[in-house]
Amino acid sequence: MPGEAEVRLRLALMDKLRALVYGTVLLVIVGWVLHVGKEIFVPAVLGAVVVYIIVGLAPALGRLPAVGRALPLQVRYLFSIAVIALVGFLFAYLVMANKERAMALAPLYQQQLLAAIQRMAVTFGFETEPTWATLRQDLLSQIDLQRLFGSLLASVGSILLTFVVVILYATFLLVERRHLETKLANLSDDPARVARIRQVIETINRRIGSYLALKSLISLLLGVVSYAVMRAFGLEFAALWAVLTALLNFVPYVGSVLGVVLPVLTAVVQFEDFGLILMLLLALTTAQFVIGNFLDPYVMGNSLNLSPFAILVSLAVWSELWGVPGAFLAVPITAILTIVFSVFPGTRPIAVLLSRSGRL
C-alpha cells in the first residue's frame, strides 16, 4: 500500500500533467483562432500599435529643448498623428510616383541584369553564356505571370484597405482612452483587484509606448541616413527604399538584412561597376550596424527585457500566424504577454524564460 506522501505526490503530478495538457490544447485553439481571424485581429492590433506610438511620442516631444514644455499635450498628440500620417502618405506617394519610372527603366535594367549574369558565367567558367531565352526556359517556365500579377494587385488593394481600417481603429481607440479609468474602476468591486489590473495596464502602456516611440525615432534616423547614402551613390528610387528601410527596422533581425539587400539588388541591375556595388553594400551595412548595435541599445536600453532567442521564436511564430504584419507585431505582442504572464504565479516561469536577464 502506498503511503500518504506518495499519494499526494502522484496527485500533484497528475494535476501538473492535466494543467499541461489543458494549456497545450488551449494554446492550439488560440493559435487556430488567431490564424483564422487574422483579417479581423491584425487591423485591430495595428490600430492599437499606432495609438501606442502616438501616445509614446507625445512625452518624447515634451522633452525637446526650448519648445517641448511649451507645447500642450493635445498639440503634441496632433503632431504625432501628423508625423505618422505623413509617413504613410509619403510611402503611398513614392510607390505611385515611381511606378511609371520603374516601368520605363525595366528594359534597361533587364539588359544590364543579363549582362551581369553573363559576366558571372564567364568569371566562373560556364561553357555557354546564358540568354534571356535560356533563363526563361530554365527558371521561369513554372511561373504563371498572369496569376503573379493578379496576386500582386490583390495584395496592393488589401494593403490599402487594411491601412484605412487601421486608421479607423486607431481613431476610435484614441477616443476611448478618455473612458479607460472609469471602465477600470467598474471592472470589480474589489479595490485590490482593480489596482492590480490598473498596474498591469500602466506597465504595458509605459513599456510598449516607450519602445514604439523610441523605435520610431531611431527608424526615422536610419531612413534619413540610408537615403543620404543611396543619394550619394546615385541609386534610383532612393527615397522609396529609405522609407521602406525605416519601416523594416521594426522587424527584428530580418528587417535589417532586407533594408540592405533590397537597395543593393537595385544597384546590381543599375550599375555595372562591381566596386561601386560593393561600396554601397558596405555603406548601408555600416549604417545598419552602427545604429542597430550602438545607438539602438543606447537609446532603447533594456526597455522590454526580452530574450533575443524569445524574440527570434516569436518572430517565426507570429510571421506564420499573421504573415508580414505578424513580423512587425512580434516584439510588442511578446512584451505584452511577458508582462501579463509575470502577474500570475502559474505563468510566471514562462515570463522568466521570455525575459533577457531572468529578472522581472
C-alpha positions as CSV (number, residue, x, y, z in Angstrom):
1,M,0.0,0.0,0.0
2,P,1.4,3.4,-1.0
3,G,1.9,5.9,1.8
4,E,0.1,9.2,2.2
5,A,3.1,11.2,1.0
6,E,3.3,9.1,-2.2
7,V,-0.4,9.5,-2.9
8,R,0.0,13.3,-2.6
9,L,2.9,13.3,-4.9
10,R,1.0,11.3,-7.5
11,L,-1.9,13.6,-7.3
12,A,0.3,16.6,-7.6
13,L,2.0,15.1,-10.7
14,M,-1.4,14.3,-12.2
15,D,-2.6,17.9,-11.6
16,K,0.5,19.3,-13.3
17,L,0.1,16.9,-16.2
18,R,-3.6,17.8,-16.5
19,A,-2.7,21.5,-16.4
20,L,-0.1,20.9,-19.1
21,V,-2.5,19.1,-21.4
22,Y,-5.2,21.7,-20.9
23,G,-2.7,24.5,-21.5
24,T,-1.4,22.9,-24.7
25,V,-5.0,22.4,-26.0
26,L,-5.9,26.0,-25.2
27,L,-2.7,27.2,-26.9
28,V,-3.6,25.3,-30.1
29,I,-7.1,26.6,-30.1
30,V,-6.0,30.2,-29.5
31,G,-3.4,29.9,-32.3
32,W,-6.0,28.5,-34.7
33,V,-8.4,31.3,-33.9
34,L,-5.7,33.9,-34.4
35,H,-4.8,32.4,-37.7
36,V,-8.3,32.1,-39.0
37,G,-9.4,35.5,-37.8
38,K,-6.2,37.4,-38.8
39,E,-8.3,39.6,-41.2
40,I,-10.1,40.9,-38.1
41,F,-7.3,40.8,-35.5
42,V,-4.4,42.3,-37.5
43,P,-6.0,45.7,-38.2
44,A,-7.2,46.0,-34.6
45,V,-3.7,45.3,-33.2
46,L,-2.1,47.6,-35.7
47,G,-4.5,50.3,-34.7
48,A,-3.5,49.8,-31.1
49,V,0.2,50.0,-32.1
50,V,-0.5,53.3,-33.9
51,V,-2.1,54.6,-30.7
52,Y,0.9,53.5,-28.6
53,I,3.2,55.3,-31.0
54,I,1.1,58.5,-30.8
55,V,0.8,58.3,-27.0
56,G,4.5,57.5,-26.7
57,L,5.8,60.2,-29.0
58,A,3.8,62.9,-27.1
59,P,6.0,62.7,-23.9
60,A,9.1,62.4,-26.1
61,L,8.2,65.7,-27.9
62,G,7.6,67.3,-24.5
63,R,11.3,66.6,-23.6
64,L,12.6,68.6,-26.6
65,P,14.7,71.5,-25.5
66,A,13.2,75.0,-25.6
67,V,9.8,74.2,-27.3
68,G,9.0,70.9,-25.7
69,R,7.4,72.1,-22.5
70,A,5.7,75.0,-24.2
71,L,3.6,72.6,-26.4
72,P,0.3,71.5,-24.9
73,L,-0.4,67.8,-24.7
74,Q,-3.1,67.9,-27.3
75,V,-0.8,69.7,-29.8
76,R,1.8,67.0,-29.3
77,Y,-0.8,64.3,-30.0
78,L,-1.8,66.1,-33.2
79,F,1.8,66.5,-34.2
80,S,2.4,62.7,-33.6
81,I,-0.7,61.9,-35.7
82,A,0.6,64.2,-38.4
83,V,4.0,62.5,-38.5
84,I,2.5,59.0,-38.8
85,A,0.1,60.1,-41.5
86,L,2.9,61.9,-43.4
87,V,5.0,58.7,-43.4
88,G,2.0,56.6,-44.6
89,F,1.1,59.1,-47.4
90,L,4.8,59.5,-48.3
91,F,5.2,55.8,-48.8
92,A,2.0,55.6,-50.9
93,Y,3.1,58.6,-53.0
94,L,6.5,57.2,-53.6
95,V,5.1,53.9,-54.8
96,M,2.7,55.6,-57.2
97,A,5.2,58.2,-58.3
98,N,7.9,55.6,-59.1
99,K,5.6,53.2,-60.8
100,E,5.9,54.8,-64.3
101,R,9.7,55.3,-63.9
102,A,10.2,51.7,-62.9
103,M,8.2,50.6,-66.0
104,A,10.3,52.9,-68.2
105,L,13.6,51.7,-66.8
106,A,12.6,48.0,-66.8
107,P,14.0,47.2,-70.3
108,L,17.3,48.9,-69.5
109,Y,17.6,47.1,-66.2
110,Q,16.8,43.8,-67.9
111,Q,19.7,44.3,-70.3
112,Q,22.1,45.2,-67.5
113,L,21.0,42.3,-65.4
114,L,21.5,39.9,-68.3
115,A,25.0,41.4,-68.9
116,A,25.8,40.9,-65.2
117,I,24.7,37.3,-65.3
118,Q,26.8,36.7,-68.5
119,R,29.9,38.3,-66.8
120,M,29.4,36.0,-63.8
121,A,29.1,33.0,-66.2
122,V,32.4,34.0,-67.8
123,T,34.0,34.5,-64.4
124,F,33.0,31.1,-63.1
125,G,33.9,29.3,-66.4
126,F,30.5,28.2,-67.6
127,E,30.7,26.7,-71.1
128,T,27.8,28.8,-72.6
129,E,26.7,32.3,-71.7
130,P,23.1,32.4,-70.7
131,T,20.5,34.4,-72.6
132,W,17.0,35.6,-71.6
133,A,15.6,32.7,-73.7
134,T,17.5,30.1,-71.8
135,L,16.9,31.8,-68.5
136,R,13.1,31.8,-69.1
137,Q,13.3,28.2,-70.2
138,D,15.3,27.0,-67.2
139,L,14.0,29.2,-64.4
140,L,10.7,30.8,-65.4
141,S,8.8,28.0,-67.1
142,Q,6.9,27.1,-63.9
143,I,5.8,30.7,-63.1
144,D,2.3,31.9,-64.1
145,L,2.9,35.6,-64.7
146,Q,-0.8,36.3,-65.0
147,R,-1.5,34.8,-61.6
148,L,1.5,36.5,-60.2
149,F,0.4,40.0,-61.3
150,G,-3.2,39.3,-60.2
151,S,-1.9,38.3,-56.7
152,L,0.3,41.4,-56.6
153,L,-2.6,43.7,-57.5
154,A,-4.8,42.0,-54.9
155,S,-2.1,42.4,-52.3
156,V,-1.8,46.2,-53.0
157,G,-5.5,46.6,-52.7
158,S,-5.6,44.6,-49.5
159,I,-2.8,46.8,-48.0
160,L,-4.7,50.0,-48.9
161,L,-7.9,48.7,-47.4
162,T,-6.0,47.5,-44.2
163,F,-4.4,50.9,-43.9
164,V,-7.8,52.6,-43.9
165,V,-9.2,50.2,-41.3
166,V,-6.2,50.6,-39.1
167,I,-6.6,54.4,-39.1
168,L,-10.3,53.9,-38.1
169,Y,-9.4,51.6,-35.3
170,A,-6.7,54.0,-34.0
171,T,-9.1,56.9,-34.1
172,F,-11.8,55.2,-32.1
173,L,-9.2,53.9,-29.6
174,L,-7.9,57.4,-29.1
175,V,-11.5,58.5,-28.3
176,E,-12.0,55.5,-26.0
177,R,-8.9,56.5,-23.9
178,R,-11.0,59.1,-22.1
179,H,-13.2,56.5,-20.5
180,L,-10.5,54.0,-19.6
181,E,-10.2,55.0,-16.0
182,T,-14.0,54.8,-15.5
183,K,-14.1,51.3,-17.1
184,L,-11.2,50.1,-14.9
185,A,-12.9,51.3,-11.7
186,N,-16.1,49.4,-12.6
187,L,-14.4,46.2,-13.5
188,S,-14.7,44.8,-10.0
189,D,-15.9,45.6,-6.5
190,D,-12.5,44.6,-5.1
191,P,-10.2,47.7,-5.0
192,A,-7.1,45.5,-4.8
193,R,-8.1,43.6,-7.9
194,V,-8.8,46.9,-9.8
195,A,-5.5,48.3,-8.6
196,R,-3.7,45.2,-9.8
197,I,-5.3,45.4,-13.3
198,R,-4.5,49.1,-13.5
199,Q,-0.9,48.4,-12.6
200,V,-0.6,45.8,-15.3
201,I,-2.2,48.1,-17.9
202,E,0.0,51.0,-16.9
203,T,3.1,48.9,-17.1
204,I,2.1,47.7,-20.6
205,N,1.3,51.2,-21.8
206,R,4.6,52.6,-20.4
207,R,6.9,50.0,-21.7
208,I,5.3,49.4,-25.1
209,G,4.6,53.1,-25.7
210,S,8.2,54.0,-24.9
211,Y,9.6,51.2,-27.1
212,L,7.5,52.0,-30.1
213,A,8.1,55.8,-29.8
214,L,11.9,55.4,-29.5
215,K,11.9,52.8,-32.2
216,S,10.0,55.1,-34.5
217,L,12.6,57.9,-33.9
218,I,15.5,55.5,-34.5
219,S,13.9,54.1,-37.6
220,L,13.4,57.7,-38.9
221,L,17.1,58.4,-38.3
222,L,18.0,55.2,-40.1
223,G,15.8,56.1,-43.1
224,V,17.4,59.5,-43.3
225,V,20.9,58.1,-43.2
226,S,20.1,55.4,-45.7
227,Y,18.6,58.0,-48.0
228,A,21.7,60.1,-47.8
229,V,23.9,57.1,-48.6
230,M,21.8,56.0,-51.6
231,R,21.6,59.5,-53.0
232,A,25.3,59.9,-52.7
233,F,25.8,56.8,-54.9
234,G,23.1,57.9,-57.3
235,L,20.8,54.9,-56.7
236,E,17.4,55.0,-58.3
237,F,14.3,55.1,-56.1
238,A,16.4,56.1,-53.1
239,A,13.5,57.8,-51.3
240,L,11.3,54.7,-51.7
241,W,14.0,52.4,-50.4
242,A,14.7,54.8,-47.5
243,V,11.1,54.8,-46.3
244,L,10.9,51.0,-46.7
245,T,14.2,50.7,-44.7
246,A,12.7,52.7,-41.9
247,L,9.6,50.5,-41.8
248,L,11.6,47.3,-42.0
249,N,13.6,48.4,-38.9
250,F,10.6,47.4,-36.8
251,V,11.1,43.8,-37.8
252,P,13.9,42.3,-35.6
253,Y,16.9,40.8,-37.3
254,V,15.3,40.1,-40.7
255,G,14.3,43.8,-41.3
256,S,17.9,45.0,-41.1
257,V,19.0,42.4,-43.7
258,L,16.2,43.3,-46.1
259,G,17.0,47.0,-45.6
260,V,20.4,46.4,-47.2
261,V,19.6,43.6,-49.6
262,L,16.8,45.3,-51.5
263,P,18.7,48.5,-52.4
264,V,21.8,46.5,-53.3
265,L,19.7,44.4,-55.7
266,T,18.6,47.6,-57.3
267,A,22.3,48.6,-57.6
268,V,23.1,45.3,-59.2
269,V,20.7,46.0,-62.1
270,Q,21.6,49.7,-62.3
271,F,25.3,49.8,-62.0
272,E,27.9,47.8,-64.0
273,D,30.7,48.6,-61.6
274,F,31.1,45.8,-59.1
275,G,33.3,48.0,-56.9
276,L,30.6,50.6,-56.7
277,I,28.0,48.0,-55.7
278,L,30.4,46.7,-53.0
279,M,30.9,50.2,-51.6
280,L,27.1,50.8,-51.4
281,L,26.8,47.4,-49.7
282,L,29.4,48.3,-47.1
283,A,28.0,51.8,-46.5
284,L,24.4,50.6,-45.9
285,T,25.7,47.7,-43.8
286,T,27.8,50.2,-41.7
287,A,24.7,52.4,-41.1
288,Q,22.6,49.4,-40.0
289,F,25.4,48.1,-37.8
290,V,26.2,51.4,-36.1
291,I,22.5,52.3,-35.4
292,G,21.4,48.8,-34.6
293,N,24.3,47.8,-32.4
294,F,25.3,51.1,-30.7
295,L,22.7,53.8,-31.0
296,D,19.7,51.5,-30.7
297,P,20.8,49.8,-27.4
298,Y,22.0,53.2,-26.0
299,V,18.6,54.9,-26.6
300,M,16.4,51.9,-26.0
301,G,18.3,50.4,-23.1
302,N,16.6,47.3,-21.8
303,S,13.1,48.7,-22.1
304,L,11.4,45.5,-23.0
305,N,13.7,43.0,-21.2
306,L,13.1,40.3,-23.8
307,S,15.5,37.4,-24.6
308,P,17.0,37.6,-28.1
309,F,16.1,33.9,-28.6
310,A,12.5,34.6,-27.5
311,I,12.3,37.5,-30.0
312,L,13.5,35.2,-32.8
313,V,11.0,32.5,-31.9
314,S,8.2,35.0,-31.6
315,L,9.1,36.4,-35.0
316,A,8.8,33.0,-36.5
317,V,5.5,32.2,-34.7
318,W,3.7,35.5,-35.4
319,S,5.0,35.6,-39.0
320,E,3.5,32.1,-39.5
321,L,0.2,33.2,-37.9
322,W,-0.2,36.6,-39.5
323,G,2.4,36.9,-42.3
324,V,4.2,40.2,-42.8
325,P,2.1,42.1,-40.2
326,G,2.9,39.4,-37.6
327,A,6.6,40.2,-38.2
328,F,6.1,43.8,-37.3
329,L,3.9,43.0,-34.3
330,A,6.0,40.1,-32.9
331,V,8.1,42.2,-30.4
332,P,5.2,44.3,-28.9
333,I,2.9,41.2,-28.6
334,T,5.7,39.2,-26.9
335,A,6.4,42.0,-24.5
336,I,2.7,42.3,-23.5
337,L,2.5,38.6,-23.0
338,T,5.6,38.6,-20.8
339,I,4.1,41.4,-18.6
340,V,0.8,39.6,-18.3
341,F,2.5,36.2,-17.6
342,S,4.6,37.8,-14.8
343,V,1.5,38.7,-12.8
344,F,0.1,35.2,-12.3
345,P,2.1,32.6,-10.3
346,G,1.2,29.8,-12.7
347,T,2.6,31.6,-15.7
348,R,5.4,33.5,-14.1
349,P,8.1,30.8,-15.1
350,I,7.2,31.5,-18.7
351,A,7.7,35.2,-18.2
352,V,11.1,34.4,-16.6
353,L,12.1,32.3,-19.7
354,L,11.0,35.1,-22.1
355,S,12.9,37.8,-20.2
356,R,16.5,38.8,-21.0
357,S,18.0,38.6,-17.6
358,G,15.5,36.4,-15.7
359,R,14.5,39.3,-13.5
360,L,11.0,40.7,-13.9
